[in-house]
């Protein structure tokens, strides 16, 4: 019996699976998460995997939370330890009073356990070897057997798990029956040999509602389809490759002519990232809606063409699924570390539009909107996802689309307008918003043509290196960027329950953890107004929010406080008033981390300094 009382909790705990990459555990672990969803209880899973193919440690964490918290919590209540390489680290991560589930086929010395946790041994290898002779079957079905044991330990309804297995192997009866058999091998053993259920239990609920369970990369790819994209050029790079793969899958369903079956899209794997963005710019110049998906190293390679898009004013959309850098960094770990690189990508004076979705639903909406923005502003638009959103399944509101929506192609001069005698200057600002008119190639046989160049030119696209002409063009680009402030998604603001002189700014994948951290901070007596930034350039309300508070915390997942830097640079704000809250070890930021960092700073502000008494 552990010296610490075992954790007792219903529909509120964290399970982590420690496996070996390539062992076939991924499908069983995801099946576990979906099984709890099928019970009507929200889950938030995260896959932590290495950047090799096979053999290194991998973890899959499932947060079970009836309250619907979708951010990482921190800590582990039940560890399913299936990897001897990481045993010590895995055991150390268990909360006091937590549970350790392991394969007890081979005895472990008592020194490998902790006195303050409950140890649950199931002879998985022995059960598997006594049932199967094929080595691969032994490896794969061991995962389903431990899933079956967890069904008994956590009081999961086996019929719901069987239903999911049936959906997964529909039409493959042999695989279906063998997986169901393995499930019951583990469940029956646990029921006969262990005290079931544990203090941790899943109870049927109805808290999932109409929300869907989808990966951010897949949602963004679907947004590209709905946004009118017909060209995708890409080069494989973790964690963005699944965007192009999902776009391919969606296009096969939605982008084929129903009568002829002809594909109405082009997906090109370029020779590298520079070639990919070049294809995107070429397709966009020709009138198509085109995009690429990449990560930080790809952005580094693309910067020359990004500068061309900015200066020649050619629409482009880049979906950047951020990972830990610099250089190769940690390819399978998450960060928000490309903010500065994308905001000012390329040499010279450049400023680019960035969109910061918080979940798959916004990834879908912002991806679709990016193509309108790219054409209205005639420039590159960055959709700033990261690995945590992109490669993990999330519960989110259903994706919505207005079938009556018309695409906004921006200022495009037609043949009719040219025939009417309209003055066409490719870089001529006709109404003060900094956005000129453009023409598509072949618009008119004799009018509306121009030379697209990356060198300095005048308002009519004529080559010029005169200083005044260059400055005039660069200043117009500034006006265009200012116009973008009112086109991009505005920040969302929420006030604390009580008046406060403190605020917090956050963005993107920090949002779920931030939402939960607010409740923790309020329980500690700290009140914070909050603002979630959803785009750059920043709306004027960002500066106003900061001006209304003595201190504003800026929460982000990178070392150098990049969003904070951008706010200071663009708004001329005293950096002392912006307190950085930084998390950058490659794991998703947690509510506990945010609440701890902000709470400690708030506690320090409340300490009254001692003053020497005057006599």
RATAMO-V966934 format. One record per backbone hydrogen bond with DSSP energy under -1.0 kcal/mol. NH is the residue of the N-H (numbers start at 1). CO is the residue of the C=O. E is the energy in kcal/mol with one decimal. If there is no record, write none. Layout:
nh: (NH	NH)
co: (CO	CO)
e: (E	E)
This chain:
nh: (3	7	9	11	13	15	16	17	18	19	21	23	29	30	31	32	33	34	35	36	37	38	40	41	44	46	48	55	58	59	60	61	62	63	64	65	66	68	76	77	78	79	80	81	82	86	90	91	92	93	94	95	97	98	99	100	101	102	104	112	113	118	120	122	124	127	128	129	130	131	132	138	139	140	141	142	145	146	147	148	149	150	151	152	153	154	156	161	162	163	164	165	166	167	168	169	172	176	177	178	179	180	181	182	183	184	185	186	187	188	189	190	191	192	193	194	198	201	202	205	207	211	212	214	216	217	219	220	221	222	223	224	225	226	227	228	229	230	231	232	233	234	240	241	243	245	246	247	248	249	250	251	252	254	255	257	261	264	266	268	270	276	277	278	279	280	281	282	283	284	285	286	287	288	291	292	294	299	300	301	302	306	307	308	309	310	311	312	314	316	318	319	320	321	322	322	324	324	330	333	334	336	342	343	344	345	352	354	355	356	363	364	365	366	367	368	369	370	373	374	375	376	377	378	379	381	382	383	384	385	385	387	390	391	394	396	405	412	413	418	419	420	421	422	427	428	438	443	458	461	464	470	471	472	473	474	475	476	477	478	479	480	481	482	483	484	486	487	488	492	494	503	504	505	506	510	511	514	515	516	517	518	520	521	522	523	525	526	529	530	531	532	533	536	542	544	545	546	547	548	549	550	551	552	553	554	555	556	565	566	567	568	569	570	571	572	577	578	579	581	583	591	594	595	596	597	598	599	600	601	602	603	604	605	606)
co: (115	97	199	201	64	62	78	60	80	58	56	20	25	26	27	28	29	30	31	32	33	34	37	36	63	61	59	21	19	48	17	46	15	44	13	42	11	65	93	14	14	99	16	101	18	83	86	87	88	89	91	76	116	95	77	118	79	120	122	109	110	98	100	102	122	123	124	125	126	128	128	134	135	136	137	138	141	142	143	144	145	146	147	148	149	150	151	157	158	159	160	161	162	163	164	165	169	172	173	174	175	176	177	178	179	180	181	182	183	184	185	186	187	188	189	190	153	9	154	39	40	208	396	394	389	390	215	216	217	218	219	220	221	222	223	225	224	289	289	266	291	268	237	237	240	241	242	243	244	245	246	247	248	250	251	262	257	255	230	232	234	272	273	274	275	276	277	278	279	280	281	282	284	283	231	317	319	295	296	297	298	302	303	304	305	306	307	308	309	379	381	292	383	294	320	385	330	333	324	330	586	557	338	339	340	342	343	536	382	534	359	360	361	362	363	364	365	366	369	370	371	372	373	374	374	316	353	318	355	320	383	322	386	387	214	212	402	410	438	414	415	416	418	417	459	425	411	440	462	458	456	466	467	468	469	470	471	472	473	474	475	476	477	478	479	480	483	484	484	532	530	551	529	553	531	507	508	510	511	512	513	514	516	517	518	519	522	521	502	494	504	492	506	354	539	540	541	542	543	544	546	501	501	577	503	579	505	581	561	562	563	564	565	566	567	568	574	575	552	554	556	72	590	591	592	593	594	595	596	597	598	599	600	601	602)
e: (-1.9	-3.3	-2.2	-2.6	-1.8	-2.6	-2.5	-2.8	-2.7	-3.0	-3.3	-1.7	-2.6	-2.3	-2.0	-1.7	-1.8	-2.6	-2.0	-1.6	-1.8	-2.2	-2.4	-1.7	-1.9	-2.6	-3.4	-2.7	-2.3	-3.6	-2.0	-3.0	-3.3	-1.6	-3.2	-2.2	-2.5	-1.9	-1.1	-1.9	-2.1	-2.8	-3.2	-2.6	-2.1	-1.0	-2.9	-3.0	-2.0	-1.1	-1.1	-3.3	-3.0	-2.5	-2.9	-2.9	-3.3	-2.2	-1.2	-2.1	-1.7	-2.8	-3.6	-2.5	-2.7	-2.6	-2.7	-3.1	-1.8	-1.1	-2.8	-2.4	-1.9	-2.6	-3.0	-1.0	-2.4	-2.2	-1.5	-2.2	-2.1	-2.1	-1.7	-1.4	-2.4	-2.7	-2.3	-1.3	-2.8	-2.0	-1.7	-2.3	-2.6	-1.8	-2.3	-2.3	-2.4	-2.3	-2.6	-1.8	-2.0	-2.2	-2.1	-2.0	-2.3	-2.0	-1.7	-1.8	-2.1	-2.7	-1.8	-2.1	-2.5	-1.9	-1.8	-2.5	-3.4	-2.1	-2.5	-2.9	-2.2	-1.4	-2.7	-2.2	-2.0	-2.1	-2.1	-2.6	-2.2	-2.2	-2.2	-1.9	-1.6	-2.5	-2.1	-1.5	-2.7	-2.5	-1.6	-2.4	-1.9	-2.3	-2.2	-1.1	-2.3	-2.1	-2.4	-2.6	-2.3	-2.0	-3.0	-2.7	-1.9	-2.5	-3.0	-2.8	-2.7	-2.9	-2.8	-2.9	-1.8	-1.8	-2.3	-1.7	-2.2	-2.0	-2.5	-2.3	-2.6	-2.6	-2.6	-1.3	-1.8	-2.4	-1.8	-1.9	-2.7	-2.1	-2.0	-1.5	-1.8	-2.2	-2.2	-1.3	-2.5	-2.2	-2.6	-3.1	-1.8	-1.7	-2.7	-2.8	-2.3	-2.8	-1.1	-2.0	-1.1	-1.4	-1.9	-1.9	-2.3	-3.5	-2.3	-2.4	-2.1	-1.1	-2.1	-2.6	-2.5	-2.4	-2.4	-2.3	-2.1	-3.5	-1.9	-2.0	-2.4	-1.9	-2.5	-2.8	-1.7	-2.9	-2.8	-1.0	-1.4	-2.4	-2.8	-2.8	-2.9	-1.4	-1.2	-2.0	-3.4	-2.5	-2.2	-2.1	-2.1	-1.2	-3.2	-2.1	-2.3	-1.7	-1.3	-1.9	-2.6	-2.3	-1.8	-1.6	-2.4	-1.9	-1.8	-2.4	-2.8	-2.2	-1.9	-2.4	-2.4	-1.7	-1.8	-1.3	-1.9	-2.2	-1.9	-2.2	-2.1	-1.5	-1.2	-1.7	-2.0	-2.1	-2.6	-2.0	-1.8	-3.5	-1.9	-1.6	-2.0	-2.4	-2.7	-1.6	-2.4	-1.8	-1.5	-2.8	-2.5	-1.7	-1.4	-2.7	-2.1	-3.0	-2.4	-3.0	-2.4	-2.4	-2.0	-1.7	-2.4	-2.0	-2.3	-1.5	-1.5	-2.3	-1.2	-2.6	-2.8	-2.6	-2.7	-2.2	-2.4	-2.2	-2.5	-2.5	-3.0	-2.5	-1.7	-1.6	-1.7	-1.4	-2.2	-2.7	-1.6	-1.5	-2.1	-2.8	-2.3	-2.6	-2.7	-2.3	-2.2	-1.5	-2.7	-2.6	-1.9	-1.7	-1.4)
